[in-house]
Amino acid sequence: MRDFTPSADVKANQRSTLLKHMREHGGISTLEGREIHGIQGVAPRIFELRNLGHDITTTRVLEQDSQGRFHPMAFYRLRGAA
């Protein structure tokens, strides 16, 4: 089986994308990260951002996917953003 672990550059780009989205929109859900930005590992990138000093809160929410189904997931908010 092939290893699909993202490279350091991919992880950095994903962190940057998540930060930009949170700053522009006030936060991002797991579903938004996946469907809008194609980031499958949103939670690990948020963990890394926190370790880099960003103050990010997590709220549990129900969000509807593109097929109309609801899923429990996380909504991440960057304190001090939008």
C-alpha positions in Angstrom: 0.0 0.0 0.0 1.3 3.5 -0.9 1.8 6.2 1.8 -0.3 9.3 1.1 1.0 11.3 4.0 1.1 15.0 2.9 4.6 16.5 2.4 5.8 19.4 4.6 5.0 21.8 1.8 1.5 20.5 1.3 0.8 20.7 5.1 2.1 24.3 5.1 -0.1 25.3 2.2 -3.1 23.6 3.9 -2.4 25.5 7.1 -2.2 28.8 5.2 -5.4 28.0 3.4 -7.3 27.3 6.6 -5.9 30.5 8.3 -6.9 32.6 5.3 -10.5 31.1 5.3 -10.9 31.6 9.1 -9.7 35.2 8.8 -12.0 36.0 5.9 -15.1 34.1 7.1 -14.7 34.0 10.9 -14.2 30.2 11.0 -14.3 27.0 9.1 -16.0 23.6 9.5 -14.5 20.2 8.8 -16.9 19.9 5.8 -15.9 23.3 4.4 -12.2 22.4 4.6 -12.9 19.2 2.8 -15.4 20.3 0.2 -14.2 23.9 -0.6 -10.5 23.4 -0.1 -9.9 19.7 -0.6 -8.2 19.3 2.8 -9.0 15.8 4.1 -7.1 16.2 7.3 -8.5 19.4 8.7 -8.1 18.4 12.4 -4.4 17.6 12.1 -3.8 21.0 10.4 -5.7 22.8 13.1 -3.6 20.9 15.7 -0.5 22.1 14.0 -1.7 25.7 13.8 -2.4 25.6 17.6 1.1 24.3 18.2 2.4 27.3 16.1 0.6 29.6 18.6 -2.7 30.4 16.9 -5.7 30.7 19.3 -8.3 28.5 17.7 -11.5 27.4 19.4 -13.6 24.3 18.5 -17.4 24.0 18.6 -19.3 20.8 17.7 -21.9 21.4 15.1 -24.3 19.6 12.7 -23.6 20.4 9.1 -25.4 19.4 5.9 -23.3 17.9 3.1 -23.9 18.4 -0.6 -26.3 15.3 -0.6 -28.4 16.9 2.1 -27.3 14.6 4.9 -26.4 16.0 8.3 -23.1 15.1 10.0 -21.7 16.0 13.4 -18.4 17.8 13.0 -16.1 20.6 14.3 -16.3 24.3 13.5 -13.0 26.1 14.1 -12.8 29.8 14.9 -9.6 31.8 15.0 -9.9 34.3 17.9 -9.5 37.8 16.7 -10.5 37.0 13.1 -13.4 38.6 11.1 
